[in-house]
Amino acid sequence: MNWQPFETAPQDRQFLGAWGSTEGEVHGYDVYQYIGNGVYESMNASDDRLPTYFYKIFGWMDIPKFDLR
């Protein structure tokens, strides 16, 4: 799986996103979903929404499928 440009991020499903400072430093990864008006919401407990003045999502990829059988 390869990272895709954020400009192509899906608006119809959750995805794994790499986020960080607007200065270009990646800080971490999280699961996001589109909530409208160009804003994506984190699925973690803090309910982060990006982009902001200080942070953005750099790239995305589909969430890997796992077989837990």
PDB file with SEQRES, HELIX, SHEET and CRYST1 records, atoms N, CA, C and O in Angstrom:
SEQRES   1 A   69  MET ASN TRP GLN PRO PHE GLU THR ALA PRO GLN ASP ARG          
SEQRES   2 A   69  GLN PHE LEU GLY ALA TRP GLY SER THR GLU GLY GLU VAL          
SEQRES   3 A   69  HIS GLY TYR ASP VAL TYR GLN TYR ILE GLY ASN GLY VAL          
SEQRES   4 A   69  TYR GLU SER MET ASN ALA SER ASP ASP ARG LEU PRO THR          
SEQRES   5 A   69  TYR PHE TYR LYS ILE PHE GLY TRP MET ASP ILE PRO LYS          
SEQRES   6 A   69  PHE ASP LEU ARG                                              
HELIX    1 AA1 PHE A    6  THR A    8  5                                   3    
SHEET    1 AA1 6 GLN A   4  PRO A   5  0                                        
SHEET    2 AA1 6 TYR A  55  MET A  61 -1                                        
SHEET    3 AA1 6 PHE A  15  SER A  21 -1                                        
SHEET    4 AA1 6 VAL A  26  GLY A  36 -1                                        
SHEET    5 AA1 6 VAL A  39  SER A  42 -1                                        
SHEET    6 AA1 6 ARG A  49  LEU A  50 -1                                        
CRYST1    1.000    1.000    1.000  90.00  90.00  90.00 P 1           1          
ATOM      1  N   MET A   1       0.843  -1.179   0.000  1.00  0.00           N  
ATOM      2  CA  MET A   1       0.000   0.000   0.000  1.00  0.00           C  
ATOM      3  C   MET A   1       0.889   1.243   0.000  1.00  0.00           C  
ATOM      4  O   MET A   1       1.912   1.293   0.682  1.00  0.00           O  
ATOM      5  N   ASN A   2       0.484   2.221  -0.763  1.00  0.00           N  
ATOM      6  CA  ASN A   2       1.258   3.442  -0.865  1.00  0.00           C  
ATOM      7  C   ASN A   2       0.436   4.637  -0.416  1.00  0.00           C  
ATOM      8  O   ASN A   2      -0.786   4.663  -0.568  1.00  0.00           O  
ATOM      9  N   TRP A   3       1.125   5.626   0.138  1.00  0.00           N  
ATOM     10  CA  TRP A   3       0.452   6.871   0.500  1.00  0.00           C  
ATOM     11  C   TRP A   3       0.006   7.601  -0.755  1.00  0.00           C  
ATOM     12  O   TRP A   3       0.723   7.643  -1.755  1.00  0.00           O  
ATOM     13  N   GLN A   4      -1.185   8.174  -0.689  1.00  0.00           N  
ATOM     14  CA  GLN A   4      -1.759   8.935  -1.794  1.00  0.00           C  
ATOM     15  C   GLN A   4      -1.768  10.413  -1.416  1.00  0.00           C  
ATOM     16  O   GLN A   4      -1.791  10.739  -0.229  1.00  0.00           O  
ATOM     17  N   PRO A   5      -1.749  11.315  -2.402  1.00  0.00           N  
ATOM     18  CA  PRO A   5      -1.815  12.741  -2.086  1.00  0.00           C  
ATOM     19  C   PRO A   5      -3.121  13.077  -1.365  1.00  0.00           C  
ATOM     20  O   PRO A   5      -4.180  12.556  -1.713  1.00  0.00           O  
ATOM     21  N   PHE A   6      -3.039  13.942  -0.370  1.00  0.00           N  
ATOM     22  CA  PHE A   6      -4.223  14.283   0.410  1.00  0.00           C  
ATOM     23  C   PHE A   6      -5.339  14.844  -0.461  1.00  0.00           C  
ATOM     24  O   PHE A   6      -6.513  14.653  -0.145  1.00  0.00           O  
ATOM     25  N   GLU A   7      -5.010  15.516  -1.522  1.00  0.00           N  
ATOM     26  CA  GLU A   7      -6.027  16.101  -2.405  1.00  0.00           C  
ATOM     27  C   GLU A   7      -6.962  15.054  -2.987  1.00  0.00           C  
ATOM     28  O   GLU A   7      -8.048  15.385  -3.463  1.00  0.00           O  
ATOM     29  N   THR A   8      -6.547  13.787  -2.951  1.00  0.00           N  
ATOM     30  CA  THR A   8      -7.385  12.709  -3.482  1.00  0.00           C  
ATOM     31  C   THR A   8      -8.065  11.900  -2.377  1.00  0.00           C  
ATOM     32  O   THR A   8      -8.622  10.838  -2.655  1.00  0.00           O  
ATOM     33  N   ALA A   9      -8.033  12.375  -1.140  1.00  0.00           N  
ATOM     34  CA  ALA A   9      -8.613  11.638   0.000  1.00  0.00           C  
ATOM     35  C   ALA A   9     -10.106  11.399  -0.218  1.00  0.00           C  
ATOM     36  O   ALA A   9     -10.811  12.277  -0.716  1.00  0.00           O  
ATOM     37  N   PRO A  10     -10.585  10.216   0.153  1.00  0.00           N  
ATOM     38  CA  PRO A  10     -12.004   9.898  -0.041  1.00  0.00           C  
ATOM     39  C   PRO A  10     -12.904  10.709   0.877  1.00  0.00           C  
ATOM     40  O   PRO A  10     -12.527  11.068   1.993  1.00  0.00           O  
ATOM     41  N   GLN A  11     -14.093  10.986   0.383  1.00  0.00           N  
ATOM     42  CA  GLN A  11     -15.082  11.687   1.177  1.00  0.00           C  
ATOM     43  C   GLN A  11     -16.257  10.777   1.526  1.00  0.00           C  
ATOM     44  O   GLN A  11     -17.243  11.223   2.113  1.00  0.00           O  
ATOM     45  N   ASP A  12     -16.145   9.501   1.163  1.00  0.00           N  
ATOM     46  CA  ASP A  12     -17.253   8.565   1.385  1.00  0.00           C  
ATOM     47  C   ASP A  12     -16.910   7.407   2.315  1.00  0.00           C  
ATOM     48  O   ASP A  12     -17.715   6.492   2.483  1.00  0.00           O  
ATOM     49  N   ARG A  13     -15.719   7.436   2.923  1.00  0.00           N  
ATOM     50  CA  ARG A  13     -15.317   6.352   3.821  1.00  0.00           C  
ATOM     51  C   ARG A  13     -14.158   6.819   4.704  1.00  0.00           C  
ATOM     52  O   ARG A  13     -13.517   7.834   4.429  1.00  0.00           O  
ATOM     53  N   GLN A  14     -13.909   6.067   5.755  1.00  0.00           N  
ATOM     54  CA  GLN A  14     -12.787   6.365   6.629  1.00  0.00           C  
ATOM     55  C   GLN A  14     -11.487   5.952   5.960  1.00  0.00           C  
ATOM     56  O   GLN A  14     -11.473   5.064   5.108  1.00  0.00           O  
ATOM     57  N   PHE A  15     -10.383   6.606   6.352  1.00  0.00           N  
ATOM     58  CA  PHE A  15      -9.072   6.295   5.801  1.00  0.00           C  
ATOM     59  C   PHE A  15      -7.997   6.595   6.836  1.00  0.00           C  
ATOM     60  O   PHE A  15      -8.242   7.318   7.801  1.00  0.00           O  
ATOM     61  N   LEU A  16      -6.814   6.043   6.633  1.00  0.00           N  
ATOM     62  CA  LEU A  16      -5.660   6.322   7.475  1.00  0.00           C  
ATOM     63  C   LEU A  16      -4.968   7.558   6.928  1.00  0.00           C  
ATOM     64  O   LEU A  16      -4.628   7.606   5.746  1.00  0.00           O  
ATOM     65  N   GLY A  17      -4.757   8.559   7.776  1.00  0.00           N  
ATOM     66  CA  GLY A  17      -4.126   9.797   7.338  1.00  0.00           C  
ATOM     67  C   GLY A  17      -2.876  10.107   8.131  1.00  0.00           C  
ATOM     68  O   GLY A  17      -2.838   9.902   9.344  1.00  0.00           O  
ATOM     69  N   ALA A  18      -1.841  10.606   7.445  1.00  0.00           N  
ATOM     70  CA  ALA A  18      -0.621  11.095   8.098  1.00  0.00           C  
ATOM     71  C   ALA A  18      -0.789  12.592   8.290  1.00  0.00           C  
ATOM     72  O   ALA A  18      -1.023  13.323   7.328  1.00  0.00           O  
ATOM     73  N   TRP A  19      -0.670  13.054   9.550  1.00  0.00           N  
ATOM     74  CA  TRP A  19      -0.906  14.464   9.838  1.00  0.00           C  
ATOM     75  C   TRP A  19       0.327  15.086  10.486  1.00  0.00           C  
ATOM     76  O   TRP A  19       1.188  14.390  11.025  1.00  0.00           O  
ATOM     77  N   GLY A  20       0.389  16.404  10.418  1.00  0.00           N  
ATOM     78  CA  GLY A  20       1.511  17.099  11.032  1.00  0.00           C  
ATOM     79  C   GLY A  20       1.376  18.602  10.886  1.00  0.00           C  
ATOM     80  O   GLY A  20       0.314  19.117  10.537  1.00  0.00           O  
ATOM     81  N   SER A  21       2.463  19.290  11.158  1.00  0.00           N  
ATOM     82  CA  SER A  21       2.454  20.749  11.137  1.00  0.00           C  
ATOM     83  C   SER A  21       2.383  21.272   9.709  1.00  0.00           C  
ATOM     84  O   SER A  21       2.806  20.602   8.767  1.00  0.00           O  
ATOM     85  N   THR A  22       1.849  22.463   9.564  1.00  0.00           N  
ATOM     86  CA  THR A  22       1.780  23.081   8.236  1.00  0.00           C  
ATOM     87  C   THR A  22       3.174  23.424   7.726  1.00  0.00           C  
ATOM     88  O   THR A  22       3.335  23.782   6.559  1.00  0.00           O  
ATOM     89  N   GLU A  23       4.181  23.319   8.589  1.00  0.00           N  
ATOM     90  CA  GLU A  23       5.572  23.559   8.182  1.00  0.00           C  
ATOM     91  C   GLU A  23       6.198  22.330   7.541  1.00  0.00           C  
ATOM     92  O   GLU A  23       7.322  22.399   7.043  1.00  0.00           O  
ATOM     93  N   GLY A  24       5.475  21.186   7.545  1.00  0.00           N  
ATOM     94  CA  GLY A  24       5.936  20.009   6.826  1.00  0.00           C  
ATOM     95  C   GLY A  24       6.432  18.856   7.664  1.00  0.00           C  
ATOM     96  O   GLY A  24       6.943  17.887   7.103  1.00  0.00           O  
ATOM     97  N   GLU A  25       6.308  18.908   8.992  1.00  0.00           N  
ATOM     98  CA  GLU A  25       6.773  17.827   9.847  1.00  0.00           C  
ATOM     99  C   GLU A  25       5.620  16.903  10.214  1.00  0.00           C  
ATOM    100  O   GLU A  25       4.626  17.340  10.793  1.00  0.00           O  
ATOM    101  N   VAL A  26       5.757  15.611   9.870  1.00  0.00           N  
ATOM    102  CA  VAL A  26       4.720  14.638  10.210  1.00  0.00           C  
ATOM    103  C   VAL A  26       4.806  14.322  11.700  1.00  0.00           C  
ATOM    104  O   VAL A  26       5.889  14.054  12.219  1.00  0.00           O  
ATOM    105  N   HIS A  27       3.658  14.354  12.389  1.00  0.00           N  
ATOM    106  CA  HIS A  27       3.599  14.090  13.822  1.00  0.00           C  
ATOM    107  C   HIS A  27       2.965  12.741  14.149  1.00  0.00           C  
ATOM    108  O   HIS A  27       3.231  12.183  15.214  1.00  0.00           O  
ATOM    109  N   GLY A  28       2.131  12.205  13.256  1.00  0.00           N  
ATOM    110  CA  GLY A  28       1.492  10.937  13.559  1.00  0.00           C  
ATOM    111  C   GLY A  28       0.509  10.505  12.500  1.00  0.00           C  
ATOM    112  O   GLY A  28       0.448  11.067  11.406  1.00  0.00           O  
ATOM    113  N   TYR A  29      -0.266   9.484  12.853  1.00  0.00           N  
ATOM    114  CA  TYR A  29      -1.224   8.869  11.944  1.00  0.00           C  
ATOM    115  C   TYR A  29      -2.524   8.673  12.696  1.00  0.00           C  
ATOM    116  O   TYR A  29      -2.520   8.448  13.906  1.00  0.00           O  
ATOM    117  N   ASP A  30      -3.630   8.756  11.988  1.00  0.00           N  
ATOM    118  CA  ASP A  30      -4.926   8.542  12.615  1.00  0.00           C  
ATOM    119  C   ASP A  30      -5.932   8.150  11.545  1.00  0.00           C  
ATOM    120  O   ASP A  30      -5.657   8.257  10.350  1.00  0.00           O  
ATOM    121  N   VAL A  31      -7.090   7.700  11.981  1.00  0.00           N  
ATOM    122  CA  VAL A  31      -8.190   7.387  11.078  1.00  0.00           C  
ATOM    123  C   VAL A  31      -9.076   8.626  10.991  1.00  0.00           C  
ATOM    124  O   VAL A  31      -9.449   9.200  12.013  1.00  0.00           O  
ATOM    125  N   TYR A  32      -9.411   9.034   9.773  1.00  0.00           N  
ATOM    126  CA  TYR A  32     -10.212  10.233   9.535  1.00  0.00           C  
ATOM    127  C   TYR A  32     -11.423   9.913   8.681  1.00  0.00           C  
ATOM    128  O   TYR A  32     -11.465   8.908   7.972  1.00  0.00           O  
ATOM    129  N   GLN A  33     -12.413  10.801   8.769  1.00  0.00           N  
ATOM    130  CA  GLN A  33     -13.544  10.767   7.852  1.00  0.00           C  
ATOM    131  C   GLN A  33     -13.926  12.204   7.532  1.00  0.00           C  
ATOM    132  O   GLN A  33     -13.743  13.110   8.345  1.00  0.00           O  
ATOM    133  N   TYR A  34     -14.456  12.388   6.344  1.00  0.00           N  
ATOM    134  CA  TYR A  34     -14.872  13.710   5.873  1.00  0.00           C  
ATOM    135  C   TYR A  34     -16.175  14.103   6.547  1.00  0.00           C  
ATOM    136  O   TYR A  34     -17.116  13.311   6.605  1.00  0.00           O  
ATOM    137  N   ILE A  35     -16.230  15.347   7.066  1.00  0.00           N  
ATOM    138  CA  ILE A  35     -17.474  15.808   7.704  1.00  0.00           C  
ATOM    139  C   ILE A  35     -18.073  17.015   6.989  1.00  0.00           C  
ATOM    140  O   ILE A  35     -19.108  17.525   7.418  1.00  0.00           O  
ATOM    141  N   GLY A  36     -17.449  17.484   5.910  1.00  0.00           N  
ATOM    142  CA  GLY A  36     -18.006  18.580   5.126  1.00  0.00           C  
ATOM    143  C   GLY A  36     -17.174  19.844   5.173  1.00  0.00           C  
ATOM    144  O   GLY A  36     -16.353  20.032   6.070  1.00  0.00           O  
ATOM    145  N   ASN A  37     -17.395  20.709   4.195  1.00  0.00           N  
ATOM    146  CA  ASN A  37     -16.713  22.002   4.090  1.00  0.00           C  
ATOM    147  C   ASN A  37     -15.194  21.896   4.126  1.00  0.00           C  
ATOM    148  O   ASN A  37     -14.527  22.765   4.688  1.00  0.00           O  
ATOM    149  N   GLY A  38     -14.636  20.833   3.529  1.00  0.00           N  
ATOM    150  CA  GLY A  38     -13.188  20.655   3.481  1.00  0.00           C  
ATOM    151  C   GLY A  38     -12.564  20.202   4.780  1.00  0.00           C  
ATOM    152  O   GLY A  38     -11.341  20.244   4.918  1.00  0.00           O  
ATOM    153  N   VAL A  39     -13.376  19.764   5.750  1.00  0.00           N  
ATOM    154  CA  VAL A  39     -12.876  19.392   7.071  1.00  0.00           C  
ATOM    155  C   VAL A  39     -12.991  17.880   7.278  1.00  0.00           C  
ATOM    156  O   VAL A  39     -13.988  17.260   6.906  1.00  0.00           O  
ATOM    157  N   TYR A  40     -11.954  17.307   7.877  1.00  0.00           N  
ATOM    158  CA  TYR A  40     -11.903  15.890   8.209  1.00  0.00           C  
ATOM    159  C   TYR A  40     -11.808  15.749   9.720  1.00  0.00           C  
ATOM    160  O   TYR A  40     -11.102  16.512  10.379  1.00  0.00           O  
ATOM    161  N   GLU A  41     -12.526  14.766  10.267  1.00  0.00           N  
ATOM    162  CA  GLU A  41     -12.557  14.552  11.708  1.00  0.00           C  
ATOM    163  C   GLU A  41     -11.795  13.277  12.051  1.00  0.00           C  
ATOM    164  O   GLU A  41     -11.940  12.246  11.394  1.00  0.00           O  
ATOM    165  N   SER A  42     -10.983  13.375  13.096  1.00  0.00           N  
ATOM    166  CA  SER A  42     -10.237  12.236  13.599  1.00  0.00           C  
ATOM    167  C   SER A  42     -11.183  11.289  14.324  1.00  0.00           C  
ATOM    168  O   SER A  42     -12.154  11.724  14.942  1.00  0.00           O  
ATOM    169  N   MET A  43     -10.897  10.003  14.247  1.00  0.00           N  
ATOM    170  CA  MET A  43     -11.721   9.018  14.935  1.00  0.00           C  
ATOM    171  C   MET A  43     -11.177   8.698  16.322  1.00  0.00           C  
ATOM    172  O   MET A  43     -11.670   7.777  16.974  1.00  0.00           O  
ATOM    173  N   ASN A  44     -10.156   9.448  16.796  1.00  0.00           N  
ATOM    174  CA  ASN A  44      -9.639   9.193  18.145  1.00  0.00           C  
ATOM    175  C   ASN A  44     -10.497   9.903  19.189  1.00  0.00           C  
ATOM    176  O   ASN A  44     -11.429  10.627  18.841  1.00  0.00           O  
ATOM    177  N   ALA A  45     -10.192   9.704  20.432  1.00  0.00           N  
ATOM    178  CA  ALA A  45     -11.033  10.223  21.515  1.00  0.00           C  
ATOM    179  C   ALA A  45     -11.048  11.748  21.601  1.00  0.00           C  
ATOM    180  O   ALA A  45     -11.979  12.316  22.172  1.00  0.00           O  
ATOM    181  N   SER A  46     -10.045  12.419  21.051  1.00  0.00           N  
ATOM    182  CA  SER A  46      -9.994  13.878  21.196  1.00  0.00           C  
ATOM    183  C   SER A  46     -10.814  14.615  20.140  1.00  0.00           C  
ATOM    184  O   SER A  46     -10.976  15.833  20.225  1.00  0.00           O  
ATOM    185  N   ASP A  47     -11.337  13.886  19.140  1.00  0.00           N  
ATOM    186  CA  ASP A  47     -12.205  14.509  18.130  1.00  0.00           C  
ATOM    187  C   ASP A  47     -11.535  15.653  17.372  1.00  0.00           C  
ATOM    188  O   ASP A  47     -12.156  16.691  17.146  1.00  0.00           O  
ATOM    189  N   ASP A  48     -10.286  15.474  16.983  1.00  0.00           N  
ATOM    190  CA  ASP A  48      -9.563  16.508  16.240  1.00  0.00           C  
ATOM    191  C   ASP A  48     -10.158  16.688  14.858  1.00  0.00           C  
ATOM    192  O   ASP A  48     -10.618  15.732  14.233  1.00  0.00           O  
ATOM    193  N   ARG A  49     -10.143  17.928  14.391  1.00  0.00           N  
ATOM    194  CA  ARG A  49     -10.617  18.247  13.036  1.00  0.00           C  
ATOM    195  C   ARG A  49      -9.519  18.973  12.290  1.00  0.00           C  
ATOM    196  O   ARG A  49      -8.918  19.915  12.806  1.00  0.00           O  
ATOM    197  N   LEU A  50      -9.261  18.527  11.064  1.00  0.00           N  
ATOM    198  CA  LEU A  50      -8.198  19.112  10.255  1.00  0.00           C  
ATOM    199  C   LEU A  50      -8.741  19.468   8.887  1.00  0.00           C  
ATOM    200  O   LEU A  50      -9.703  18.839   8.446  1.00  0.00           O  
ATOM    201  N   PRO A  51      -8.187  20.425   8.204  1.00  0.00           N  
ATOM    202  CA  PRO A  51      -6.996  21.181   8.582  1.00  0.00           C  
ATOM    203  C   PRO A  51      -7.313  22.324   9.551  1.00  0.00           C  
ATOM    204  O   PRO A  51      -8.452  22.776   9.668  1.00  0.00           O  
ATOM    205  N   THR A  52      -6.257  22.774  10.241  1.00  0.00           N  
ATOM    206  CA  THR A  52      -6.343  23.945  11.105  1.00  0.00           C  
ATOM    207  C   THR A  52      -5.253  24.921  10.666  1.00  0.00           C  
ATOM    208  O   THR A  52      -4.550  24.675   9.686  1.00  0.00           O  
ATOM    209  N   TYR A  53      -5.120  25.995  11.374  1.00  0.00           N  
ATOM    210  CA  TYR A  53      -4.072  26.974  11.064  1.00  0.00           C  
ATOM    211  C   TYR A  53      -2.687  26.354  11.239  1.00  0.00           C  
ATOM    212  O   TYR A  53      -1.751  26.720  10.527  1.00  0.00           O  
ATOM    213  N   PHE A  54      -2.548  25.412  12.187  1.00  0.00           N  
ATOM    214  CA  PHE A  54      -1.243  24.852  12.521  1.00  0.00           C  
ATOM    215  C   PHE A  54      -0.991  23.439  11.995  1.00  0.00           C  
ATOM    216  O   PHE A  54       0.164  23.038  11.845  1.00  0.00           O  
ATOM    217  N   TYR A  55      -2.064  22.670  11.710  1.00  0.00           N  
ATOM    218  CA  TYR A  55      -1.905  21.265  11.327  1.00  0.00           C  
ATOM    219  C   TYR A  55      -2.713  20.918  10.079  1.00  0.00           C  
ATOM    220  O   TYR A  55      -3.727  21.545   9.770  1.00  0.00           O  
ATOM    221  N   LYS A  56      -2.220  19.883   9.364  1.00  0.00           N  
ATOM    222  CA  LYS A  56      -2.926  19.418   8.171  1.00  0.00           C  
ATOM    223  C   LYS A  56      -2.663  17.930   7.983  1.00  0.00           C  
ATOM    224  O   LYS A  56      -1.806  17.349   8.650  1.00  0.00           O  
ATOM    225  N   ILE A  57      -3.407  17.322   7.071  1.00  0.00           N  
ATOM    226  CA  ILE A  57      -3.191  15.935   6.682  1.00  0.00           C  
ATOM    227  C   ILE A  57      -2.337  15.955   5.421  1.00  0.00           C  
ATOM    228  O   ILE A  57      -2.659  16.642   4.452  1.00  0.00           O  
ATOM    229  N   PHE A  58      -1.245  15.194   5.442  1.00  0.00           N  
ATOM    230  CA  PHE A  58      -0.319  15.181   4.301  1.00  0.00           C  
ATOM    231  C   PHE A  58      -0.685  14.164   3.233  1.00  0.00           C  
ATOM    232  O   PHE A  58      -0.597  14.448   2.039  1.00  0.00           O  
ATOM    233  N   GLY A  59      -1.096  12.977   3.669  1.00  0.00           N  
ATOM    234  CA  GLY A  59      -1.400  11.913   2.722  1.00  0.00           C  
ATOM    235  C   GLY A  59      -2.352  10.921   3.365  1.00  0.00           C  
ATOM    236  O   GLY A  59      -2.632  10.988   4.562  1.00  0.00           O  
ATOM    237  N   TRP A  60      -2.841  10.005   2.554  1.00  0.00           N  
ATOM    238  CA  TRP A  60      -3.813   9.034   3.040  1.00  0.00           C  
ATOM    239  C   TRP A  60      -3.587   7.690   2.379  1.00  0.00           C  
ATOM    240  O   TRP A  60      -2.938   7.592   1.338  1.00  0.00           O  
ATOM    241  N   MET A  61      -4.140   6.643   3.008  1.00  0.00           N  
ATOM    242  CA  MET A  61      -4.203   5.310   2.408  1.00  0.00           C  
ATOM    243  C   MET A  61      -5.414   4.601   2.985  1.00  0.00           C  
ATOM    244  O   MET A  61      -5.904   4.958   4.057  1.00  0.00           O  
ATOM    245  N   ASP A  62      -5.892   3.593   2.266  1.00  0.00           N  
ATOM    246  CA  ASP A  62      -7.006   2.803   2.775  1.00  0.00           C  
ATOM    247  C   ASP A  62      -6.577   2.076   4.040  1.00  0.00           C  
ATOM    248  O   ASP A  62      -5.410   1.719   4.199  1.00  0.00           O  
ATOM    249  N   ILE A  63      -7.522   1.863   4.930  1.00  0.00           N  
ATOM    250  CA  ILE A  63      -7.252   1.111   6.159  1.00  0.00           C  
ATOM    251  C   ILE A  63      -7.044  -0.341   5.774  1.00  0.00           C  
ATOM    252  O   ILE A  63      -7.880  -0.925   5.084  1.00  0.00           O  
ATOM    253  N   PRO A  64      -5.935  -0.934   6.213  1.00  0.00           N  
ATOM    254  CA  PRO A  64      -5.666  -2.343   5.851  1.00  0.00           C  
ATOM    255  C   PRO A  64      -6.753  -3.264   6.383  1.00  0.00           C  
ATOM    256  O   PRO A  64      -7.292  -3.043   7.467  1.00  0.00           O  
ATOM    257  N   LYS A  65      -7.066  -4.284   5.624  1.00  0.00           N  
ATOM    258  CA  LYS A  65      -8.041  -5.305   6.030  1.00  0.00           C  
ATOM    259  C   LYS A  65      -7.317  -6.370   6.850  1.00  0.00           C  
ATOM    260  O   LYS A  65      -6.205  -6.778   6.512  1.00  0.00           O  
ATOM    261  N   PHE A  66      -7.961  -6.815   7.931  1.00  0.00           N  
ATOM    262  CA  PHE A  66      -7.392  -7.856   8.769  1.00  0.00           C  
ATOM    263  C   PHE A  66      -8.369  -9.004   8.879  1.00  0.00           C  
ATOM    264  O   PHE A  66      -9.576  -8.799   9.006  1.00  0.00           O  
ATOM    265  N   ASP A  67      -7.842 -10.214   8.830  1.00  0.00           N  
ATOM    266  CA  ASP A  67      -8.650 -11.405   9.016  1.00  0.00           C  
ATOM    267  C   ASP A  67      -8.366 -11.924  10.424  1.00  0.00           C  
ATOM    268  O   ASP A  67      -7.290 -12.463  10.685  1.00  0.00           O  
ATOM    269  N   LEU A  68      -9.325 -11.764  11.324  1.00  0.00           N  
ATOM    270  CA  LEU A  68      -9.119 -12.127  12.720  1.00  0.00           C  
ATOM    271  C   LEU A  68      -9.631 -13.525  13.062  1.00  0.00           C  
ATOM    272  O   LEU A  68      -9.868 -13.832  14.230  1.00  0.00           O  
ATOM    273  N   ARG A  69      -9.798 -14.354  12.069  1.00  0.00           N  
ATOM    274  CA  ARG A  69     -10.269 -15.726  12.340  1.00  0.00           C  
ATOM    275  C   ARG A  69      -9.219 -16.561  12.975  1.00  0.00           C  
ATOM    276  O   ARG A  69      -9.455 -17.734  13.266  1.00  0.00           O  
TER     277      ARG A  69                                                      
END                                                                             
